[in-house]
Amino acid sequence: MFSSQKQKSNVILSIYQDIRSVFRLIDIALLTGETSFQPLNKKLNYYVRTGKLNNPRKGIYTKTVYNAQELACSIFSPSYISLEYVLQKAGLVFQYDTKITSVSYLRRDIEITGQTYSFRKIKAEILVNTLGILRQENNVNIATPERAFLDILYLDANYYIDNLNPLNKESVNSLLPLYKSKALSLRVKRLLQNA
């Protein structure tokens, strides 16, 4: 048997050998070389029924243990993790929240197995610009603290930041033109001067 035929016949092996833990149907088709979605879908449904895979949302499959950040980036596309989640991890805000916050083309709050995923809508030209977004091997797209800082102030003019010290001011200033907002530029300038 050729290696591509082996992969086709053992979908679950291909999935568990991959670095990713969250997959869409198209990802699995590309991974296994499967060209027909209907038989692949039947196999995946069998693996879900037998507990080898999870199906937390229509069209999304996960290993039994998966990365919640990876799932956040797979629910809606395009999207990237940002806002309070990144600011909290970077030490800019001190309020603890378990939500994973992202920006996308729509606004939604979704709960999957006890984890809340919160999406905020942002303009398309900002969303698709990759400046200040780190893309990891497992398809996690996450904003730098500077990009998350600008995202939150763009979406909520009155948002309070506890600690501005971790920010790289040069990076903030280089990302500001992306938002094309004079009001945001003035707000950021005022905040950074007082820091």
QUIURLIN-V909160 format. One record per residue. N is the residue number from 0. RES is the residue in one letter. SS is DSSP state (alpha for helix, beta for strand, coil for the rest). PSI is psi in degrees with one decimal (none if undefined). BURIAL is b if it has 24 or more other ideal C-beta (glycine too) atoms within 12 Angstrom, else e. Layout:
<<N	RES	SS	PSI	BURIAL> <N	RES	SS	PSI	BURIAL>>
This chain:
<<0	M	coil	136.3	e> <1	F	coil	157.2	e> <2	S	alpha	-35.4	e> <3	S	alpha	-33.9	e> <4	Q	alpha	-36.9	e> <5	K	alpha	-43.7	e> <6	Q	alpha	-42.6	b> <7	K	alpha	-41.4	b> <8	S	alpha	-20.3	e> <9	N	coil	73.9	e> <10	V	alpha	-45.5	b> <11	I	alpha	-37.5	b> <12	L	alpha	-44.1	e> <13	S	alpha	-41.2	b> <14	I	alpha	-47.2	b> <15	Y	alpha	-17.2	b> <16	Q	alpha	-14.9	e> <17	D	coil	148.9	b> <18	I	coil	-29.4	e> <19	R	coil	156.5	b> <20	S	coil	-5.6	b> <21	V	beta	134.1	b> <22	F	beta	146.1	b> <23	R	beta	166.3	b> <24	L	alpha	-42.8	b> <25	I	alpha	-36.0	e> <26	D	alpha	-42.9	b> <27	I	alpha	-38.4	b> <28	A	alpha	-44.6	b> <29	L	alpha	-38.7	e> <30	L	alpha	-40.8	b> <31	T	alpha	-12.7	b> <32	G	coil	11.9	e> <33	E	coil	129.2	b> <34	T	coil	-13.5	e> <35	S	coil	119.1	e> <36	F	alpha	-33.9	e> <37	Q	alpha	-50.6	e> <38	P	alpha	-34.9	e> <39	L	alpha	-43.9	b> <40	N	alpha	-39.6	e> <41	K	alpha	-43.0	e> <42	K	alpha	-44.6	b> <43	L	alpha	-41.0	b> <44	N	alpha	-37.0	e> <45	Y	alpha	-44.8	e> <46	Y	alpha	-32.7	b> <47	V	alpha	-46.0	b> <48	R	alpha	-34.7	e> <49	T	coil	2.7	e> <50	G	coil	11.3	e> <51	K	coil	-22.7	e> <52	L	coil	158.4	b> <53	N	beta	154.5	b> <54	N	beta	75.2	b> <55	P	beta	-19.9	b> <56	R	beta	148.5	b> <57	K	coil	127.7	e> <58	G	coil	-1.5	e> <59	I	beta	131.5	b> <60	Y	beta	143.6	b> <61	T	beta	157.4	b> <62	K	coil	167.8	b> <63	T	coil	-31.6	e> <64	V	coil	123.1	e> <65	Y	coil	163.8	b> <66	N	coil	120.2	b> <67	A	alpha	-33.5	b> <68	Q	alpha	-39.6	b> <69	E	alpha	-41.1	b> <70	L	alpha	-41.1	b> <71	A	alpha	-37.9	b> <72	C	alpha	-10.1	b> <73	S	alpha	-17.8	b> <74	I	alpha	-50.5	b> <75	F	coil	142.0	b> <76	S	coil	129.4	e> <77	P	coil	152.0	b> <78	S	beta	162.3	b> <79	Y	beta	150.4	b> <80	I	beta	133.8	b> <81	S	coil	-155.6	b> <82	L	alpha	-137.7	b> <83	E	alpha	-36.6	b> <84	Y	alpha	-49.1	b> <85	V	alpha	-41.8	b> <86	L	alpha	-38.9	b> <87	Q	alpha	-46.1	b> <88	K	alpha	-32.2	b> <89	A	alpha	-6.6	b> <90	G	coil	19.8	e> <91	L	coil	-29.2	b> <92	V	coil	144.6	b> <93	F	coil	-13.4	e> <94	Q	coil	127.1	e> <95	Y	coil	132.8	e> <96	D	coil	136.7	e> <97	T	coil	-9.1	e> <98	K	coil	144.2	b> <99	I	beta	116.1	b> <100	T	beta	138.2	b> <101	S	beta	163.9	b> <102	V	beta	146.1	b> <103	S	beta	-165.8	b> <104	Y	coil	-0.3	e> <105	L	coil	169.4	e> <106	R	coil	124.5	e> <107	R	beta	151.1	e> <108	D	beta	126.0	e> <109	I	beta	137.8	b> <110	E	beta	127.7	e> <111	I	beta	120.6	b> <112	T	coil	49.4	e> <113	G	coil	-5.2	e> <114	Q	beta	129.6	b> <115	T	beta	131.6	e> <116	Y	beta	119.7	b> <117	S	beta	126.5	b> <118	F	beta	134.0	b> <119	R	beta	141.3	b> <120	K	beta	135.8	e> <121	I	coil	156.0	b> <122	K	coil	142.6	e> <123	A	alpha	-41.6	e> <124	E	alpha	-25.1	e> <125	I	alpha	-43.7	b> <126	L	alpha	-43.4	b> <127	V	coil	-8.2	e> <128	N	coil	126.2	b> <129	T	coil	3.1	e> <130	L	coil	129.0	b> <131	G	coil	15.9	b> <132	I	beta	126.4	b> <133	L	beta	126.8	b> <134	R	beta	118.5	e> <135	Q	coil	164.0	e> <136	E	coil	-32.8	e> <137	N	coil	25.6	b> <138	N	coil	23.8	b> <139	V	coil	122.5	b> <140	N	beta	119.8	b> <141	I	beta	136.9	b> <142	A	beta	148.5	b> <143	T	coil	161.9	b> <144	P	alpha	-35.6	b> <145	E	alpha	-42.9	b> <146	R	alpha	-41.6	b> <147	A	alpha	-39.0	b> <148	F	alpha	-46.8	b> <149	L	alpha	-37.9	b> <150	D	alpha	-47.1	b> <151	I	alpha	-39.2	b> <152	L	alpha	-29.4	b> <153	Y	alpha	-40.4	b> <154	L	alpha	-25.9	b> <155	D	coil	96.3	e> <156	A	coil	-25.8	e> <157	N	coil	10.7	e> <158	Y	coil	135.4	b> <159	Y	coil	126.2	e> <160	I	coil	125.8	b> <161	D	coil	-38.9	e> <162	N	coil	112.2	e> <163	L	coil	-6.5	b> <164	N	coil	-37.7	e> <165	P	coil	-13.2	b> <166	L	coil	140.8	b> <167	N	coil	107.9	e> <168	K	alpha	-34.5	e> <169	E	alpha	-41.5	e> <170	S	alpha	-41.3	e> <171	V	alpha	-47.9	b> <172	N	alpha	-32.6	e> <173	S	alpha	-25.5	e> <174	L	alpha	-20.6	b> <175	L	alpha	-42.6	b> <176	P	alpha	-23.4	e> <177	L	alpha	-32.3	b> <178	Y	alpha	-16.7	b> <179	K	coil	49.2	e> <180	S	coil	114.4	e> <181	K	alpha	-39.5	e> <182	A	alpha	-42.5	e> <183	L	alpha	-43.1	b> <184	S	alpha	-43.9	e> <185	L	alpha	-43.5	e> <186	R	alpha	-45.1	b> <187	V	alpha	-43.2	b> <188	K	alpha	-44.0	e> <189	R	alpha	-44.3	e> <190	L	alpha	-43.6	b> <191	L	alpha	-31.1	b> <192	Q	alpha	-35.5	e> <193	N	alpha	-8.0	e> <194	A	coil	none	e>>
